[in-house]
Amino acid sequence: MVEDLMSDALLAEYEIRKVTGDCSLVVTETEEEFIKYLDEFDPHIVVSDYQLPSFDGLRALRLVLERKPLTPVIILTGSMNEDTAVECMKAGATDYVIKEHIKRLGTAVLNAFEQRDLRIKQKESLRLLRESEERFRSIFEDNLSVMLLIDTETGEIVDVNKAACKYFGFPRHEFRKRSLEEMSGTDEAGDKIESISSNEHARFETRLKKADGTIRNVEIFSSRIMVSGKMLVHSIVYDITEKKLAEHQVTLLGRVVENSPACIVITDPKGQIEYINPAFTSLTGYSVEEVMGLNCSVLKSGKHSVDFYKDMWTTINKGKNWHGEFLNRKKSGELYWENAIISPLIDSTGKITHFIAVKDDITEKKLLISDLIKAKEKAEENDRLKTSFLHNISHEIRTPLNAIVAFSGFLDQPGLSSGQRREYIDIIFESNRQLLSIINDILSISQIETGQILVNMGGVNIGKVLRNVHLQFKAEAEKKELGFYIFGNDFPADQLIRSDEGKLVHILSNLVSNALKFTSSGQVEIYCGKKDNYVEFRVSDTGIGIAENEQERIFDRFYQIDNAISRTYGGTGLGLSISRAYVELLGGKIKVKSEQGRGSVFTFTIPFSQ
Ligand code: ADP
């Protein structure tokens, strides 16, 4: 209390204590002491006399406002006039009480206490409000996300944060008066912003232009907020240009892989399948569900060596590409060839995360190549055979021709005995027969090659044919002291079948002639029997036999096994190929079974038709 009169001070104290009960009170009349009390005593209320000898109420009020702005000041004055009251209230007094109405002081003090509480609360809530505003301002301003505040009525951008200035390349003031429509060049963005009803969030994608003219794909998240009593839209802008590009590339790549005609398999580093494309399914027969998670070894055919796979894994585990051909097995069990490139996928840390195999079915190509190689080898072989044939044939023709010419000349010699003449004539006949047989063979093979050979079907008496062939070679067999038999004829005498007798005789003669030629001891047998709907003939000998690897080739034209007998006896290498062509013409098959040094069995069939 600022008061110079003790009586007034006591009166006032009395009135104050009536309403406050227990309270502390200090009284001063000097400015100096008042300042001291303000700081040390720190009163909740100041009651000040208006006029004092060395001090005054207005001055006290100013000091309070300066030092303790929350502390209410009640001016207590004795000389009431309007001006004093107005002056005090204007200066910030909480109330004034005229000393004549000192009883009102109690109420005034109570009101002042309320005022004080109110002021304290207001100050606190102001502080909190300021703090929260600052916090939110900072969240907006310093946020690394691009943020905009948009006026819902005009669509204009009213504020942006630092990140927005940096991202778009405009200074803050440049954003003002711009709208999202202007920046995107479409109405769509503005429409979206307008359509956000309160409490609703919106997310949309659009394209926005930056200060440098580049256009970026953005995703915008917006929500309405109330700022200083105004409804605004708060938008967060995310640049999704790269994401979109990546998405596009992923989609594109996905389409390429899905539609690729090559098989594509992606596995983990252990070879467990994580992806296959449709081409894989159509080639192997395995569906996605069947192979997912299985090891790629499911395709193994078991035809490659352990080292083959080891080499492949070593290469790809070193981070290198592997290129090679697999013989693999389909789900159906069928084998197929594929040409594969396997590449490791390596992440930024250098770790292999996947392997990707791109494979082409080359089964047909392989077959083609193998056929081509065979054809080439065959052509080379034919060429070689023809050369050796020409060489042989000239020899084969020249030998009997020379004999004919020489012995015909000898016939003219005077004093030739009839025995010698007979011998010369026999040689000439034999040579003639040989020559004819060679020429016949050559003619036959060229007819076969040009498809001109005719089959003369008629009734054939098998027994008679066999007997004639036996008769034809009997002398030769006896000369070599070989047993020569026919056996196993299931047919009644004079059994007739429909076939070409000339060709049948030719085949049998050829086989028997070879058997006798390549046998030096033992016997030659002709067997004939019925097997299913066929007549089966077998010509077996106990001769030199034929090595396993030659058994197929002896049926090739001009092919002769290089051995002493062939060299001594000559021959054209045409007999068996003519025989095979004839057997097939007659509707049968021919094959040989032989063991070197033990003999051979040639078996052929012809249909048993009557
Ligand atoms: P050629 O007898 O005129 O040489 P072939 O076509 O009849 O021609 O026979 C081809 C080859 O097959 C013969 O040169 C011979 O090496 C072999 N060969 C054929 N028959 C026999 C057989 N019974 N025993 C051993 N080798 C044989």
Boltz pocket constraint, residues with backbone or C-beta under 6 A from the ligand:
constraints:
  - pocket:
      binder: B
      contacts: [[A, 510], [A, 511], [A, 514], [A, 515], [A, 518], [A, 541], [A, 543], [A, 544], [A, 545], [A, 546], [A, 554], [A, 556], [A, 559], [A, 560], [A, 561], [A, 562], [A, 566], [A, 570], [A, 571], [A, 572], [A, 573], [A, 574], [A, 575], [A, 576], [A, 577], [A, 600]]
      max_distance: 6.0
